[in-house]
Amino acid sequence: MDDQINCPQCSSENAYNDGSLWNCPDCGHEWNPDTAAAAVDGEAGQGVRDANGNALADGDSVTVIKDLKVKGSSLVVKGGTKVKNIRLVDGADGHNIACKIDGIGAMNLKSEFVKKA
């Protein structure tokens, strides 16, 4: 196929078009090739991006896309939880969002598990 696009995260050739978005069944990544190409041309991959490839900034609101266990406790951040007023940080362990979640408190999240609200 000439219109086949490889997944930008895992380089899988199994990506398929689902309306306006492309999906990768191997890693679960979903993206818009138009915005992905603009991001590569314009910013050269800089900045923090959510699971859908949208750029995140300090003060944005995001939604958690899957249940996340809180390390060291029995708490779980449920998928669909909205988190307001995030801060972008340089986490050496991959956690690049600092936030406060109601009922849980201050914690860090990875941008790959959130989408811009």
C-alpha positions in Angstrom: 0.0 0.0 0.0 1.3 3.4 -0.9 -0.8 5.2 1.8 0.6 3.0 4.6 2.0 5.0 7.6 4.2 3.5 10.2 3.5 4.2 13.9 5.6 7.2 15.1 6.0 5.5 18.6 6.9 1.9 17.9 7.5 2.1 14.0 5.0 -0.8 13.5 3.8 -1.4 10.0 0.4 -2.6 11.3 -1.1 1.0 11.7 -4.5 1.5 10.2 -6.7 4.5 9.4 -9.8 5.0 11.5 -11.5 8.1 10.1 -9.3 11.1 10.7 -6.9 9.3 13.1 -4.4 6.5 12.6 -4.2 3.7 15.2 -1.5 1.3 16.1 -2.8 -2.1 17.4 0.7 -3.0 18.7 1.3 -0.2 21.1 -2.1 1.5 21.2 -0.9 4.9 20.0 -3.4 7.0 18.1 -2.4 10.1 16.1 -3.4 12.5 13.3 -0.7 12.4 10.6 -1.4 16.1 9.7 -0.6 17.4 13.2 2.3 14.9 13.6 3.9 16.2 10.4 3.4 19.8 11.5 5.0 19.0 14.9 8.0 17.4 13.3 8.5 20.3 10.9 7.7 23.1 13.4 9.1 22.0 16.7 11.4 19.0 15.9 9.6 16.9 18.6 10.2 19.4 21.5 7.8 19.8 24.3 5.6 17.5 26.3 2.8 15.9 24.3 -0.3 13.9 25.5 -1.3 10.4 24.3 -2.9 11.9 21.2 0.1 14.1 20.3 -1.4 17.4 21.5 1.1 19.9 23.0 0.7 20.4 26.8 1.6 23.6 28.7 1.6 24.7 32.3 -1.9 25.3 33.6 -3.7 23.0 31.2 -6.3 20.5 32.2 -5.9 16.9 31.3 -8.0 13.7 31.6 -6.4 10.4 32.7 -7.1 7.8 30.0 -6.6 4.6 32.0 -6.7 3.3 35.5 -3.3 4.0 37.2 -2.1 2.4 40.4 -0.5 4.7 42.9 2.9 3.3 43.8 3.3 2.5 47.5 -0.4 2.5 48.3 -3.7 0.8 47.5 -5.1 3.9 45.7 -6.0 4.0 42.1 -6.4 7.0 39.8 -9.5 6.0 37.7 -9.6 6.5 34.0 -11.6 9.6 33.1 -10.3 11.6 36.2 -9.9 15.2 35.2 -6.8 16.9 36.5 -6.7 20.7 36.5 -3.7 23.1 36.5 -0.9 20.8 35.6 2.8 21.8 35.8 5.4 20.4 33.4 8.5 19.1 35.1 11.7 17.4 34.0 11.3 13.9 35.5 14.3 11.6 35.1 11.9 8.7 35.6 9.6 9.7 32.7 7.0 11.4 34.9 6.8 14.8 33.3 3.5 16.2 34.8 3.2 17.4 38.4 -0.3 17.8 39.6 -2.7 17.5 42.6 -5.6 15.0 42.3 -8.6 15.3 44.5 -8.8 12.5 47.1 -5.2 11.4 46.4 -3.0 14.5 46.7 0.1 15.7 44.9 1.7 13.3 42.5 3.5 13.0 39.2 2.1 11.5 35.9 3.5 10.4 32.6 2.1 12.4 29.7 1.5 9.2 27.7 -1.4 8.3 30.1 -3.3 11.6 29.8 -5.2 13.5 27.1 -5.7 17.3 26.9 -9.2 18.2 28.2 
